[in-house]
Amino acid sequence: MVLWNSVTDFKLPIRFQIPRGYCEYGKNNQFNLIHLNIDNKEFLDWFQNLEKQLVQKEPLDSRVSLEKSTIHVKYVEDFTQIFDEKNTFLFDAPFNDCFLDCLVEIDKVYGPMKDTGSYGITCKLFQVRVIPNCMFTVDSTFE
């Protein structure tokens, strides 16, 4: 598996693993987008640079928000493969309040968009490992 920081050839399609991200709200059903919070500024800067090198036109509709430390990736039915934390294949997953290990694929540059005139890339989820957020505390008074 190719990690994001070892990608040097920016020829499409590109497939690589991104850092683990937290998905608070799950999949946006209207656009099939997943917003991942990724606490890795080096990766987010690298990804924005990748977008600029691939698109080379303005205005750029970036998949990354540096202010929010998020990246938007597209879930594609019959393409995205989903696994649980034990690597068991799943047919579907809620994605909300989970950590996600993602292998993504960038396969095309689009634009200009009819309504905004913007350009961008299509960043699809190829494989996703869903790790539930099991944050709980033990109450010592409970017996």
N, C-alpha and C positions, 0 to 999 in steps of 0.2 A: 504494500500500500504506500502511495506517495504522500508524504506530508506536505502541507502548504509551503513550508520554508525551503523545500528542496526543489520546487518547481522553478525551472529556469527557461524552459522553452514555452513561449506564449502562443503556440499554434493551436487552433481549435480543432477538435474538442480537447478540453483539458479536464482531467479528473484528479481530485486530490482530497485529502482529509483536512478538515478545519478543526480548530480547537473546540473542546467541549463547550457547549452553550446551554443556557437555561431558557426554557420556553415557558413563560408564565401563563399565557392565555390560550395556547393551542393553535390549531390551524384556522385561518380565516377562510371560511367556506366559500365566500364570494369569489376570491381570487386564488384560493389554495396556497396562500403564503403562510410561512412560519417565520415569526420574528424571534431571533435568538439573541439573548444578552450574552456577549462574550467579553470577558474581562482580560483582554489581551490587546493592548494598544498597538504593539508591533505587528500583529496579524491584521488588524483593521487598517492600519496605514499601508501595509503590503497589498491588501486586497484593493484598496482605492487606487493604488498605483497600477495594479494589474488592469483594473477597469479602464483607466486613462490610456494605457498602452494598447488595449484591444479596441477601444471605441474611436479615439482620436478625433472626436467631434463634440461640439457643444450645442445646446446644454446637455450635460450628462445627468441621466437619471440613475444615481448611484444606489447600489444595494446596501450600502453601509451608512450608518449614522454615527459619526464620531462623538457627537454630543451625548447620545443615549447609549453608546457602546453596543449597538445592535447591527445585525446583518439580516437581510430578508432573503429567504430561500424558497423556492417553489416546490411544493409537493405535487407530483405527477402520478395520477392513477395509472396502474399497469406499467409503471417504470420504477417508481420508488419502492425499494425493498425495506421492510421494517423488521427489526429484531428486538427481543427483550434483553435484559441485562445478562442473561445466560446464553445469548446468541441463538435463541429459538425463534424461528420465523413466525411472524404475526401477519394476519391479513389486514389488520387495522389497529390503530392506537389513538388514544385521545390527545396525546402530546402535551396537554396542559399540566402545569406544575411538575415538569420533568426536566431532567438534564438529557441532552442529546449529543451523541457522538455521531458526526455526519461525514459521509463521503459525498462530495458534490461534483457536479459536472457543469462546465460552462461550454455550451455548444454553439451559440450564435450571438451575433451582435444585431440589435434591432434599431429601427428609427429611420426617418423621424416619425414620431407618433403624431397621429392626426390632430388630436386635441391640444397637445403641449409642444410639439415640435422637438421633443427630447429624444436622446439616443441612450442606449444602455446595453446590458448583457442579460442573457437568460442563464440564471444560476439554479440548476435543478438538484434536488436531493436524489442521489442515486441509492445510497444505503444509509439507514438510520438505526442506531441502537438507542432504545429508550430506557432511561434509568430513572425510576420514580424518585421523587424528592421525599424521602422518608425522614423528615426532620421532626422528631418528637422528644419529649422530655419524660423522665421517669419521676412520678410523684411518690415521694418516700412515705407519704401518709396513707397511700392506698394499700390495703391489705386484702 
